[in-house]
Amino acid sequence: MIIGNGLLSSIFSEYKDDRKILIFASGVSNSLETRFDEFKREKELLYYTLKNNPNRTLVYFSTCAFYENYYDESPYLRHKREMEEWITSNVKKFYIFRIPQIIGSKNTNQLLGFLDHKIKNKEKFVLYDVEKNLIDFEFLLTTAKHIISTNSYINKTSNIFYPDNIKVRDIVIFLEQIHNVKANYVIEEKKGNLIIEKTIDDEIISKLFPVRINYYKEKLEEYYG
């Protein structure tokens, strides 16, 4: 069963008719969101869905942005933390997957969609000189399916992320090469770092998805080329 009709629901579409798993893919996805009504909508939809499907195992998507310390905690992060805590205390069987930015998203409210749009259209933007972590559809689905099918990390929070981060400057360089355009931006320095906690055994990740030197370049070309 899948709740939602966006990017995550399309990635996990094979679970549409699953009678045991509930993929909740209708959460707030814009990390800049501040509207209380949007947070309330997600809460109420999750509560209602679980009330009507008490025996299904919940798969909930949270965010690896908890591990960034470039900015103060946002309303979005406080909301995600509240949702995680509620699930942990009230749901019988669940997986909480904290994930980073997804390569392939064209949503301009998210980093990659924003950068792709600005660079293609030669629009000026502020480039925050920070590191990010990115994963593509295949990495997310392969890892999540393995965890679900083996009952690994049941009733736990698992961080699904690529072993290496990438600087936003390098993302811009790759997108410039893809679109053959010189980006128009102003750099703003930010203090801090991004160190995501490992919650999944390295051996599992290396078997499912061996680290490749050109992973980010290849995937950005695949989805935005």
C-alpha positions, 0 to 999 in steps of 0.5 A: 500500500502506498500513500502519496503520488509524488517522487517517493511513491513512484520510486516505491510503486512496486509496493502499491498492492502489498498487503503487509507494507504501508509506504507513507510517501505523502509527507512534507518534502520542502525543507523550507516549509514553515506553514503549520497547516502543511505539517498538520496535514501530514500528521492527520493523514498519517494518524488516519492511515495507521488507524485504518491499517493497524496491522501493516508495517509502516515505512516513513521517510524522514531526513538526513538534514538532522546532521547538518549544522550549517543552519539553526533547526528549522520548523521542518526539522522540528516537525520531522523530529516530532513525527519520528518520536510519535511513530517510535512511541505509537506504531507497532512495526515500522521503519524510519528511513532518514534520506538525503536529497534525491538525484532526479528530483525536478522540484525547484523547492529542493536543492537539485531541482533549484540548481538545475532550473537556475543554471539552465535558465541562466538565472542568478542565485546564491551558492552556499558553499557547503557539503551535501549528500545525494542518492539516486532512485536505484540506491534508495530503492535497493537499500530500502528493499533489502532492509524490508525484505530481511526484516533488518532494523525493524522498529529502528531509524536507519540512515540511507545515504551515500558514503561520500558527501559532495560540495555544492560547488561541484554539483554546480560544475557538473550541471554547468558541464551537462547544460554547457552553460556558465552558472551565474551565482554569488558564493556565500560561505557557511560554517559547519559540516555534514557528518551523517551517522552510520546506522547500516552495516558498511558490509550491506551497503558495499554489497548492494551498492559499491562506492564509485569514484564518479558516482555523483557525476554519472548520476547527475548526467543520467538524470539531468542530461 
